[in-house]
Amino acid sequence: MINKDQIVDMEEEFAKLQKIEIGLKSDRSKTSTTIANYAASASLYTQQKKLEELIKEVEDIIIKIANTGRVRGKVMSQKTMRKFLDDSERRVLRQTTIDSINLLNEQKAGERISLYLAELDKEYAILKADIAIFKKRALLANFSNKDAVKQLVMASYDKAGPVIGFQKRIKSMQVAVLRREAQYTEMDEYRKLAKPTELWVWVAINTKPCPDCQIRAGVILPYHRWVERGLPGAGRTICGPFCMCKVVPSGVADGLFGEVREFTLKDGVLTTASELRTFKAKSNRI
């Protein structure tokens, strides 16, 4: 069985991830200070180049956050799997199998980065549109173009205006990126260590998960079935990319996550009727 030290390790790693999240939301974060510096400059509202420079800096920060998430996910899996592997009769996967899993994982990680940057492009377009609308409203109120720009700068100091709205959305996006990368990297590492025939359990980390995650909590399925029905954070649950759940090998869940069986079944928001029947049939609840 997994021992108390490993439970402590897992809790410590999860606490580290939460601490990083709190840092991302802070007004002293790299994102906050970077955006605030740009927002205080009149050139941001008059020069396309400045907007592009801002987006490039935010893009670099997002990529670093994704890398941080992958490191945390790898450490988490190694700590929670160690005793599980020691106590089980498992063959080491052939190197060719591990190589193929690594290659697929790298491909998926690259696809996720592309998605994050596409999301950033959308936020860029919204920011440009919001600045243009702000200026038009100022002109209709008989402000000069120069005064309209001053209003934009002043709004940023008052924690208002289009750039501050952009900042809030980017912070939220970065938390989602951190969680997704940690989750998927952790699951990727489990796949390299667990047997191909391993059954996997949906674990609800949050004490108040969304209805869709409550339905899935404690359900046991093969990994490929979870992929078909949507892994945590994939968008098949109402909490979407902010999902804090994970799927782990059943042997790991038995030692660490007994509480996943305590949630009450009820209709989910995005869960289909057929999926609900499957989850009820496969539930590991006691």
C-alpha positions as CSV (number, residue, x, y, z in Angstrom):
1,M,0.0,0.0,0.0
2,I,1.0,3.6,-0.5
3,N,2.3,5.0,2.7
4,K,1.7,8.2,4.7
5,D,5.0,9.8,3.4
6,Q,3.7,9.5,-0.1
7,I,0.4,11.1,0.8
8,V,2.4,14.0,2.4
9,D,4.5,14.2,-0.8
10,M,1.4,14.5,-2.9
11,E,-0.1,17.1,-0.7
12,E,3.1,19.1,-0.7
13,E,3.3,19.0,-4.5
14,F,-0.4,20.0,-4.9
15,A,0.3,22.9,-2.4
16,K,3.2,24.0,-4.6
17,L,1.0,24.1,-7.6
18,Q,-1.6,26.1,-5.8
19,K,1.1,28.6,-4.6
20,I,2.1,29.1,-8.3
21,E,-1.5,29.8,-9.2
22,I,-1.8,32.4,-6.4
23,G,1.3,34.0,-7.8
24,L,-0.1,34.2,-11.3
25,K,-3.2,36.0,-9.9
26,S,-1.2,38.5,-8.0
27,D,-0.8,42.2,-9.0
28,R,2.9,41.7,-8.6
29,S,3.1,38.8,-11.1
30,K,5.2,39.1,-14.2
31,T,2.0,39.3,-16.3
32,S,0.5,42.0,-14.2
33,T,3.6,44.2,-14.1
34,T,4.3,43.7,-17.9
35,I,0.8,44.7,-18.9
36,A,0.6,47.6,-16.4
37,N,3.8,49.0,-17.9
38,Y,2.4,48.9,-21.4
39,A,-1.0,50.2,-20.3
40,A,0.7,53.3,-18.8
41,S,2.2,54.2,-22.1
42,A,0.3,56.3,-24.6
43,S,2.1,54.6,-27.5
44,L,0.2,51.4,-26.7
45,Y,-3.0,53.0,-27.9
46,T,-1.5,54.7,-31.0
47,Q,1.0,52.3,-32.4
48,Q,0.2,48.8,-33.7
49,K,3.8,47.8,-33.0
50,K,3.4,48.4,-29.3
51,L,0.4,46.1,-29.1
52,E,2.3,43.4,-30.9
53,E,5.2,43.8,-28.5
54,L,2.9,43.4,-25.6
55,I,1.3,40.2,-27.0
56,K,4.8,38.7,-27.8
57,E,5.8,39.3,-24.1
58,V,2.6,37.7,-22.8
59,E,3.1,34.8,-25.3
60,D,6.6,34.1,-23.8
61,I,5.2,34.2,-20.3
62,I,2.5,31.6,-21.2
63,I,5.0,29.3,-22.7
64,K,7.1,29.4,-19.5
65,I,4.0,28.7,-17.4
66,A,3.2,25.7,-19.6
67,N,6.8,24.4,-19.0
68,T,6.4,25.0,-15.3
69,G,3.1,23.0,-15.3
70,R,4.8,20.1,-17.1
71,V,7.6,20.0,-14.5
72,R,5.2,20.0,-11.6
73,G,3.1,17.2,-13.2
74,K,6.2,15.0,-13.8
75,V,7.3,15.4,-10.1
76,M,3.8,14.6,-8.9
77,S,3.6,11.4,-10.8
78,Q,7.0,10.2,-9.8
79,K,6.2,10.7,-6.1
80,T,2.8,9.1,-6.2
81,M,3.9,6.1,-8.3
82,R,7.1,5.1,-6.5
83,K,5.6,2.9,-3.8
84,F,2.9,1.6,-6.1
85,L,5.5,0.2,-8.5
86,D,7.6,-1.2,-5.8
87,D,4.7,-3.2,-4.4
88,S,3.4,-4.5,-7.7
89,E,4.5,-7.2,-10.1
90,R,5.1,-5.1,-13.1
91,R,7.2,-5.5,-16.2
92,V,9.2,-2.6,-17.4
93,L,7.8,-1.4,-20.7
94,R,9.9,-2.0,-23.7
95,Q,12.0,1.0,-24.6
96,T,10.3,1.2,-28.0
97,T,6.9,1.5,-26.3
98,I,8.2,4.2,-24.0
99,D,9.7,6.1,-26.9
100,S,6.4,6.0,-28.8
101,I,4.6,7.3,-25.7
102,N,7.1,10.1,-25.3
103,L,6.8,11.0,-29.0
104,L,3.0,11.1,-28.8
105,N,3.2,13.1,-25.6
106,E,5.5,15.7,-27.1
107,Q,3.2,16.0,-30.1
108,K,0.2,16.6,-27.9
109,A,2.1,19.1,-25.8
110,G,2.9,21.0,-29.0
111,E,-0.7,20.9,-30.0
112,R,-1.8,22.3,-26.6
113,I,0.8,25.2,-27.0
114,S,-0.7,26.0,-30.4
115,L,-4.1,26.1,-28.8
116,Y,-2.9,28.5,-26.0
117,L,-1.4,30.8,-28.6
118,A,-4.7,30.7,-30.6
119,E,-6.5,31.7,-27.5
120,L,-4.1,34.5,-27.0
121,D,-4.7,35.7,-30.6
122,K,-8.4,35.9,-29.8
123,E,-7.7,38.0,-26.7
124,Y,-5.4,40.2,-28.9
125,A,-8.3,40.8,-31.3
126,I,-10.7,41.6,-28.4
127,L,-8.2,44.1,-26.9
128,K,-7.7,45.9,-30.2
129,A,-11.5,46.1,-30.7
130,D,-12.1,47.3,-27.1
131,I,-9.4,50.1,-27.5
132,A,-11.0,51.2,-30.8
133,I,-14.5,51.3,-29.2
134,F,-13.2,53.3,-26.2
135,K,-11.7,55.9,-28.6
136,K,-14.9,56.2,-30.6
137,R,-17.0,56.8,-27.5
138,A,-14.5,59.4,-26.3
139,L,-14.7,61.2,-29.7
140,L,-18.5,61.1,-29.6
141,A,-18.2,62.8,-26.2
142,N,-16.2,65.6,-27.9
143,F,-12.8,64.5,-26.6
144,S,-9.9,65.0,-29.0
145,N,-7.9,61.9,-30.1
146,K,-5.1,63.0,-27.8
147,D,-7.5,63.3,-24.9
148,A,-9.0,60.0,-25.7
149,V,-5.6,58.4,-25.4
150,K,-5.1,60.2,-22.0
151,Q,-8.4,58.7,-20.8
152,L,-7.1,55.3,-21.7
153,V,-3.9,55.8,-19.8
154,M,-5.8,57.2,-16.8
155,A,-8.3,54.3,-16.8
156,S,-5.4,51.8,-16.5
157,Y,-4.2,53.6,-13.3
158,D,-7.7,53.3,-11.9
159,K,-7.8,49.5,-12.6
160,A,-10.3,50.1,-15.4
161,G,-10.4,50.2,-19.2
162,P,-9.8,47.7,-21.9
163,V,-6.3,46.8,-21.0
164,I,-7.3,45.9,-17.4
165,G,-10.0,43.7,-18.8
166,F,-7.4,42.0,-21.0
167,Q,-5.2,41.5,-18.0
168,K,-7.9,39.7,-16.0
169,R,-8.7,37.4,-18.9
170,I,-5.0,36.6,-19.4
171,K,-4.5,35.8,-15.8
172,S,-7.4,33.4,-15.9
173,M,-6.0,31.8,-19.0
174,Q,-2.6,31.3,-17.4
175,V,-4.1,29.5,-14.5
176,A,-5.9,27.1,-16.9
177,V,-2.6,26.6,-18.8
178,L,-0.8,25.7,-15.6
179,R,-3.4,23.2,-14.5
180,R,-3.8,21.5,-17.9
181,E,-0.1,21.0,-18.4
182,A,0.4,19.7,-14.9
183,Q,-2.6,17.3,-15.3
184,Y,-1.6,16.0,-18.7
185,T,2.1,15.6,-17.9
186,E,1.2,13.7,-14.8
187,M,-1.1,11.4,-16.7
188,D,1.6,11.0,-19.5
189,E,4.1,9.8,-16.9
190,Y,1.6,7.4,-15.4
191,R,1.1,5.8,-18.8
192,K,4.9,5.1,-19.1
193,L,4.9,3.4,-15.7
194,A,1.6,1.6,-15.6
195,K,0.7,-1.6,-17.4
196,P,-1.1,-1.2,-20.7
197,T,-4.1,-3.1,-19.2
198,E,-4.3,-0.8,-16.2
199,L,-7.7,0.6,-15.3
200,W,-7.9,4.3,-14.5
201,V,-10.0,6.2,-11.9
202,W,-11.3,9.7,-12.3
203,V,-10.2,11.6,-9.1
204,A,-12.0,14.9,-8.1
205,I,-9.4,16.9,-6.2
206,N,-11.7,19.9,-5.6
207,T,-13.9,19.5,-2.5
208,K,-16.8,21.0,-4.5
209,P,-16.4,19.7,-8.0
210,C,-18.9,20.7,-10.8
211,P,-21.8,18.3,-11.5
212,D,-20.1,16.7,-14.4
213,C,-17.0,15.9,-12.4
214,Q,-19.1,14.6,-9.5
215,I,-20.6,12.1,-11.9
216,R,-17.2,10.9,-13.0
217,A,-15.6,10.8,-9.6
218,G,-14.6,7.3,-8.7
219,V,-15.5,5.8,-12.1
220,I,-13.1,3.2,-13.4
221,L,-12.4,2.8,-17.1
222,P,-9.5,1.9,-19.4
223,Y,-7.4,4.9,-20.3
224,H,-8.5,5.0,-24.0
225,R,-12.1,5.1,-22.8
226,W,-11.3,8.2,-20.8
227,V,-9.7,9.8,-23.9
228,E,-12.9,9.1,-25.8
229,R,-15.1,10.6,-23.1
230,G,-12.9,13.5,-22.4
231,L,-9.9,13.8,-20.0
232,P,-10.0,16.4,-17.2
233,G,-9.7,19.9,-18.7
234,A,-10.6,18.8,-22.2
235,G,-13.9,20.7,-22.2
236,R,-16.4,17.8,-21.6
237,T,-17.2,19.1,-18.1
238,I,-18.8,22.4,-17.2
239,C,-15.6,23.5,-15.4
240,G,-13.8,23.3,-18.8
241,P,-10.0,24.1,-18.8
242,F,-10.2,25.0,-15.1
243,C,-10.9,21.4,-14.1
244,M,-8.7,20.3,-11.2
245,C,-9.5,16.6,-11.6
246,K,-7.2,13.9,-12.9
247,V,-7.4,10.3,-14.0
248,V,-4.9,7.9,-12.3
249,P,-4.2,4.2,-12.3
250,S,-6.6,2.5,-9.9
251,G,-3.8,1.2,-7.7
252,V,-2.7,4.7,-7.0
253,A,-6.2,6.0,-6.4
254,D,-6.9,3.2,-3.9
255,G,-4.0,4.4,-1.7
256,L,-4.4,8.1,-2.1
257,F,-8.0,9.1,-3.0
258,G,-10.5,7.1,-1.1
259,E,-12.8,10.1,-0.8
260,V,-13.6,10.1,-4.5
261,R,-16.4,7.7,-3.9
262,E,-18.4,10.0,-1.6
263,F,-20.1,12.3,-4.2
264,T,-23.8,11.9,-4.9
265,L,-24.8,11.1,-8.5
266,K,-26.9,13.8,-10.2
267,D,-27.4,15.0,-13.8
268,G,-24.4,16.9,-15.2
269,V,-24.5,20.0,-17.3
270,L,-22.6,18.6,-20.3
271,T,-22.7,14.9,-19.6
272,T,-24.9,13.1,-22.2
273,A,-27.5,10.6,-21.2
274,S,-25.5,7.7,-22.7
275,E,-22.4,8.8,-20.9
276,L,-24.3,9.1,-17.6
277,R,-25.5,5.5,-18.0
278,T,-21.9,4.4,-18.6
279,F,-20.5,6.3,-15.6
280,K,-23.2,4.9,-13.3
281,A,-22.5,1.3,-14.5
282,K,-18.7,1.8,-14.0
283,S,-18.9,3.7,-10.8
284,N,-16.4,2.6,-8.0
285,R,-18.6,4.1,-5.3
286,I,-19.2,2.3,-2.1
